[in-house]
Amino acid sequence: MSGVTSSLQYLTWSADGPVATITFNRPAKRNGLTVDVLAELEDLVHRARDDRSIRVAILAGTGPAFCAGADLRPLEAATTDEERAVEQERLDRIPRVIGRIFDAMVHADLVSIAAVNGFAVGGGWSIALACDHQIAVEGAQFWLPEVEIGMAFKGLPNVALTRRLGPALAREALILGRRFSAEELLAHGVLNQVCPLDELATEARAAADRYLALPWRSVLATRRDINTVTYGPQYY
């Protein structure tokens, strides 16, 4: 695979022709999100969006999780009121940054594929929802703990999941924090595919190749209309 970037701290980037793969690379932290992790992810999403040689971006994770959502450990480790205030402010920024990333992904002129290798929690599920095509491994778990810990689950991720699950199940997912298996989400039309773990990378690339085999201007124009119906028009 060509186009590998080695200077990244929290994620990896590799490019194989028109397909870029962005991978969460904090397996010991279950790929948890901090503002620094999200800043790196946002930069890579913009890189994929702005590089006209890239037509498909695959988002993946290392280790047992795709992404465990917000990493609360820095806040829990704070020992003074000042440290806790700083870490709380950083934690409070996470939903806004995820919202920017989500918006960039759904309005970029490329196709995005989520290759969910394990559980996707909170912001991790939000990021997967931003992708056009979602594949998960058998037995993967998805849930949203935001309301339980005192945060609202708002914005485009809310729109995406409510439109796919319907209001009744969306309330269970977004408010009650119900856990869903990959198999349940496939049945509800939230996922495109479920596969064994050892087939995930192959299936993600096969999905990319199916999009790439089509006339690209037609793919992007059709995708724009789908996302306009789902998320509203693009203003930039």
Residue, then its C-alpha position, 0 to 999 in steps of 0.5 A: m500500500s502506498g501513501v503511508t503517513s508516519s508522523l501521526q500520533y493517534l491515527t494512521w493514514s494510507a492511500d492505495g490509488p483512489v482509496a484512502t484508509i484512516t484508522f484510529n490507532r489507540p488500541a490501548k485506549r479503545n480508540g477513545l476520543t479527545v480533542d487532540v484525537l479529533a483534531e487529527l481526525e479532522d485534518l485527515v478528513h479534510r485531506a481526503r476531501d481536498d485531495r482530488s485523487i482520493r475518491v473513497a475514504i475508509l474509516a477503521g479502528t485497531g484493536p477490539a474497538f472501532c471507537a469507544g467515544a469520549d475518553l473520560r480518563p483525563l478528567e477522572a485523573a485530574t486532582t485539582d479544581e483547576e485541572r478538572a476545569v481544564e479537562q471538562e472544557r476540553l471534554d465539552r468541546i468534543p461534540r462540537v468538533i464531531g459535528r464539524i467532522f460529520d458535516a465535512m464528511v457528508h458534504a465532501d465529494l467522496v464516498s466514505i465507508a465505515a469498517v467497524n471492527g468492534f464496539a462503536v460508542g457515543g462519538g465513535w458511533s456518530i463518526a460511523l454514522a457520517c459514512d455513506h456505507q457502513i460495514a460491521v463485524e459480527g457481534a459488534q455493539f453500538w450504544l450512546p451513553e451521552v444522556e446518561i452522563g448529562m450530555a445532549f445527543k444533538g445535531l447531524p448524528n441525531v438526524a442520521l440515526t432518527r431517520r434510519l431507526g424511526p422516532a420510537l427506536a431512536r428514543e431508546a437509542l439516543i435517550l435510554g442508551r439501549r445497546f444494539s448489535a450489528e445484526e439488529l442494526l442491519a435488520h433496521g437498515v442502519l448498516n449495509q453489511v455484517c461480516p466476520l472480523d477476518e473479512l472486514a478489510t476485504e469487504a470494505r475494499a470490495a465496497a469501495d471498488r463497487y463505487l469506483a466502478l461506476p461513472w464518478r460524476s453520476v455517483l457524486a451527483t446522486r450522493r449529493d441529492i441523497n445527503t441533501v434530503t437527509y441533512g439539508p443543502q450544502y452552503y459552501 
